[in-house]
């Protein structure tokens, strides 16, 4: 089964040891927005989220 983008974001955040609060702050988003994104309810920009994940992976080595 393929992992959806929201599932990938949540899994990555957890592997990196980031709380939703910390991850949202690094993205410049309200925590509630990140919660909605992880639930698949809201996307600010799919491209922005992918770039953020890539930057986090580089920074945190996940």
LOTOR-428377 format. One record per residue: residue in three letters; x, z, y of N, C-alpha, C in turn. Coordinates in steps of 0.2 Angstrom, whole numbers, plus 5000, padded with zeros to 4 digits. Example, Ala and Ser with C-alpha at 12.3 -4.5 7.8 and 13.67 -1.06 7.14 Angstrom:
BEGIN
ala506650394972506250394978506650394984 ser506450354989506850364995506450395000 
END
This chain:
BEGIN
unk500450004994500050005000500450005006 unk500349965011500749955017500550015022 unk501050035025500950095030500750065037 unk500250095040500050065046500550095052 unk500450065057500950085063500750155065 unk500150185065500050255067500350295061 unk500250275055500550325050501350325050 unk501650265052502350255053502550305058 unk502250295064502450335070502450415068 unk501850435065501850505063502350525058 unk502450485053502950505048503650505051 unk503850455056504450455059504550515063 unk504050535067504150595071504250655067 unk503950665062504050725057504750725054 unk504950665052505650655049506150675055 unk506050655061506550675066506450745068 unk505950785066505950855068505650865075 unk505250815077504950815084504250845083 unk504050885088503350905089503050845092 unk502350845092501950795096502150805104 unk502250865106502350885113503050855115 unk503550865111504250835112504250755112 unk503950735107503850655106503450625112 unk502950655114502550625119502950635126 unk503250685127503650695133504250635133 unk504550625128505050575127504750505129 unk504150495127503750425128503450425135 unk503450485138503050485145502350475144 unk502050505138501350505137501050575137 unk500450585138500150645137500050655130 unk500150725128500150735120499450715117 unk498950715121498250695118498350615116 unk498650585120498750505119499150495113 unk499650535112500050525106499650545100 unk499250595100498750615095498350565093 unk498050535098497550475097497950415094 unk498550405096498950345093499050365086 unk499250425084499450445077498750435073 unk498250445076497550445072497350375072 unk497650325075497450255075496950245080 unk496750285085496250275089496450245096 unk497050245097497250215104497950185103 unk498050135107498750105107498850085115 unk499350115118499550095125499850025124 unk500250015120500649945119500949955113 unk500749915108501149915101501849895102 unk502049855106502749835108503149895110 unk502849935115503149995118503250045112 unk502750055108502850105103503350085098 unk503450015096503949995092504650005095 unk504649985101505349995105505550075105 unk505050115106505150185106505350215099 unk505050185094505250205087506050185086 unk506150125088506850105087507350145091 unk507150165097507650205101507650275098 unk507150305096507150365092507550365086 unk507450315082507850305076508650305078 unk508750275083509550265085509750335087 unk509350375091509550435094509550495089 unk509050495084508950545080509250525073 unk509350465072509650445065509150445059 unk508550445061508050445056507850375053 
END
